[in-house]
């Protein structure tokens, strides 16, 4: 369970992040807004398609900004109001 109470968030899709893969962990969250940038984008969290090694939310990989695949994306979470 996530700290916010969400369940079963592991292993759905690799989360495509807007931060650079380069420089980690020294660089803290450089936001890449230019899609034409050749910088590698960070992917986090693993997916159903990969080995269980990559399922934890701390798993990290990279992707070129122009590449897409069936197991890259982002996660939407709706939390009920208290």
Backbone as CSV, one residue per row, in Angstrom:
resi,resn,N_x,N_y,N_z,CA_x,CA_y,CA_z,C_x,C_y,C_z
1,UNK,0.846,-1.176,0.000,0.000,0.000,0.000,0.894,1.243,0.000
2,UNK,0.552,2.205,-0.842,1.279,3.477,-0.890,0.919,4.319,0.330
3,UNK,1.745,5.291,0.632,1.504,6.162,1.784,0.148,6.863,1.700
4,UNK,-0.321,7.116,0.477,-1.616,7.792,0.298,-2.792,6.828,0.401
5,UNK,-2.500,5.518,0.530,-3.556,4.528,0.648,-3.884,3.796,-0.642
6,UNK,-3.244,4.160,-1.747,-3.496,3.496,-3.034,-2.955,2.074,-2.999
7,UNK,-3.680,1.172,-3.625,-3.290,-0.233,-3.670,-2.894,-0.639,-5.085
8,UNK,-2.058,-1.647,-5.191,-1.719,-2.290,-6.453,-1.205,-1.326,-7.516
9,UNK,-0.251,-0.497,-7.164,0.320,0.443,-8.132,1.575,-0.121,-8.794
10,UNK,2.086,-1.233,-8.305,3.332,-1.787,-8.828,3.096,-2.618,-10.079
11,UNK,3.982,-2.451,-11.042,4.009,-3.340,-12.186,3.007,-3.093,-13.289
12,UNK,2.286,-2.001,-13.282,1.322,-1.744,-14.349,2.028,-1.321,-15.628
13,UNK,2.674,-0.169,-15.609,3.453,0.336,-16.744,4.693,1.040,-16.210
14,UNK,5.721,1.129,-17.053,6.832,2.013,-16.731,6.283,3.422,-16.768
15,UNK,6.566,4.215,-15.770,6.109,5.610,-15.762,7.126,6.463,-16.501
16,UNK,6.660,7.143,-17.532,7.522,8.014,-18.317,7.592,9.346,-17.603
17,UNK,8.765,9.702,-17.083,8.934,10.910,-16.278,9.459,12.066,-17.123
18,UNK,9.238,13.277,-16.670,9.727,14.452,-17.399,11.125,14.845,-16.945
19,UNK,11.745,14.043,-16.102,13.098,14.356,-15.645,14.136,13.593,-16.464
20,UNK,15.336,14.127,-16.475,16.435,13.548,-17.224,16.968,12.308,-16.511
21,UNK,17.378,11.308,-17.280,18.010,10.123,-16.715,19.463,10.425,-16.369
22,UNK,20.093,11.335,-17.102,21.500,11.680,-16.896,21.709,12.366,-15.555
23,UNK,22.831,12.087,-14.937,23.208,12.804,-13.732,22.635,12.276,-12.433
24,UNK,21.756,11.312,-12.478,21.144,10.769,-11.270,22.205,10.056,-10.452
25,UNK,22.273,10.138,-9.161,21.369,10.845,-8.267,21.817,12.266,-7.943
26,UNK,22.906,12.736,-8.547,23.418,14.069,-8.221,22.464,15.174,-8.651
27,UNK,21.833,14.987,-9.782,20.924,15.983,-10.334,19.527,15.704,-9.800
28,UNK,18.910,16.681,-9.204,17.605,16.410,-8.599,16.467,16.939,-9.455
29,UNK,15.949,16.095,-10.311,14.720,16.388,-11.027,14.771,17.485,-12.069
30,UNK,15.808,17.509,-12.917,15.821,18.487,-14.002,14.646,18.196,-14.925
31,UNK,13.737,19.144,-15.070,12.550,18.976,-15.905,12.915,19.213,-17.366
32,UNK,12.534,18.286,-18.230,12.782,18.418,-19.660,11.462,18.707,-20.357
33,UNK,11.295,19.916,-20.811,10.043,20.295,-21.470,10.135,20.225,-22.990
34,UNK,11.338,20.187,-23.529,11.536,20.181,-24.972,11.513,18.752,-25.494
35,UNK,10.463,18.375,-26.205,10.365,17.017,-26.751,11.458,16.730,-27.763
36,UNK,12.033,17.774,-28.362,13.072,17.582,-29.370,14.445,17.368,-28.741
37,UNK,14.523,17.472,-27.432,15.778,17.253,-26.725,16.210,15.800,-26.897
38,UNK,17.499,15.583,-27.088,18.018,14.222,-27.224,18.367,13.602,-25.882
39,UNK,18.084,14.307,-24.798,18.384,13.760,-23.473,17.497,12.556,-23.178
40,UNK,18.064,11.596,-22.483,17.301,10.418,-22.077,16.315,10.810,-20.987
41,UNK,15.084,10.327,-21.083,14.071,10.566,-20.050,14.071,9.390,-19.080
42,UNK,13.818,9.692,-17.829,13.760,8.644,-16.813,12.452,7.869,-16.927
43,UNK,12.550,6.560,-16.751,11.394,5.674,-16.618,11.458,5.103,-15.218
44,UNK,10.336,4.999,-14.555,10.337,4.453,-13.198,9.218,3.440,-13.018
45,UNK,9.484,2.434,-12.202,8.446,1.553,-11.715,8.213,0.223,-12.383
46,UNK,8.826,-0.071,-13.503,8.643,-1.367,-14.136,7.257,-1.593,-14.702
47,UNK,7.058,-2.730,-15.353,5.754,-3.035,-15.944,5.493,-4.528,-15.917
48,UNK,4.305,-4.909,-16.308,3.883,-6.306,-16.354,4.725,-7.105,-17.343
49,UNK,5.352,-6.461,-18.296,6.065,-7.125,-19.381,7.489,-7.523,-19.001
50,UNK,8.026,-6.953,-17.932,9.421,-7.162,-17.557,9.559,-8.093,-16.365
51,UNK,10.796,-8.492,-16.114,11.173,-9.318,-14.975,10.750,-8.640,-13.667
52,UNK,10.468,-9.418,-12.636,10.023,-8.875,-11.347,11.063,-7.973,-10.684
53,UNK,12.313,-8.026,-11.126,13.353,-7.135,-10.616,12.948,-5.678,-10.800
54,UNK,12.200,-5.392,-11.857,11.852,-4.016,-12.206,10.503,-3.557,-11.668
55,UNK,9.802,-4.381,-10.917,8.474,-4.006,-10.422,8.501,-2.917,-9.345
56,UNK,9.460,-2.904,-8.406,9.414,-1.873,-7.356,9.400,-0.454,-7.925
57,UNK,8.742,0.458,-7.231,8.648,1.841,-7.715,10.016,2.501,-7.812
58,UNK,11.011,1.984,-7.118,12.359,2.536,-7.194,13.148,2.063,-8.402
59,UNK,12.609,1.108,-9.155,13.289,0.634,-10.364,13.393,1.787,-11.349
60,UNK,14.511,1.855,-12.049,14.761,3.005,-12.914,15.398,2.559,-14.217
61,UNK,14.977,3.150,-15.311,15.551,2.891,-16.625,15.447,4.181,-17.421
62,UNK,15.693,4.132,-18.724,15.613,5.350,-19.526,14.942,5.070,-20.859
63,UNK,14.526,6.154,-21.517,13.897,6.077,-22.832,14.207,7.367,-23.588
64,UNK,14.368,7.246,-24.888,14.523,8.435,-25.730,13.146,9.078,-25.856
65,UNK,13.037,10.409,-25.858,11.726,11.077,-25.865,10.832,10.739,-27.057
66,UNK,11.400,10.288,-28.175,10.583,9.963,-29.350,10.117,8.513,-29.384
67,UNK,10.551,7.696,-28.439,10.217,6.277,-28.445,8.946,6.024,-27.648
68,UNK,8.128,5.105,-28.120,6.968,4.689,-27.329,6.821,3.173,-27.426
69,UNK,6.069,2.613,-26.521,5.864,1.169,-26.478,4.587,0.886,-25.698
70,UNK,4.139,-0.353,-25.739,2.876,-0.741,-25.099,2.933,-0.756,-23.575
71,UNK,4.121,-0.705,-23.011,4.207,-0.769,-21.551,4.851,0.471,-20.931
72,UNK,4.844,1.595,-21.641,5.287,2.886,-21.106,4.065,3.781,-20.998
73,UNK,4.005,4.583,-19.971,2.866,5.483,-19.841,2.939,6.274,-18.557
74,UNK,1.781,6.545,-18.014,1.692,7.225,-16.732,0.490,6.654,-16.000
75,UNK,0.447,6.867,-14.714,-0.630,6.303,-13.896,-1.528,7.406,-13.387
76,UNK,-2.795,7.183,-13.475,-3.777,8.111,-12.917,-4.301,7.526,-11.622
77,UNK,-4.366,8.352,-10.611,-4.868,7.905,-9.314,-5.931,8.884,-8.859
78,UNK,-7.071,8.364,-8.490,-8.155,9.184,-7.963,-8.323,8.839,-6.492
79,UNK,-8.148,9.824,-5.655,-8.283,9.607,-4.215,-9.596,10.218,-3.739
80,UNK,-10.346,9.493,-2.917,-11.593,10.054,-2.393,-11.306,11.230,-1.464
81,UNK,-12.191,12.169,-1.458,-12.043,13.307,-0.538,-12.326,12.845,0.880
82,UNK,-11.567,13.378,1.831,-11.782,12.958,3.229,-13.101,13.464,3.785
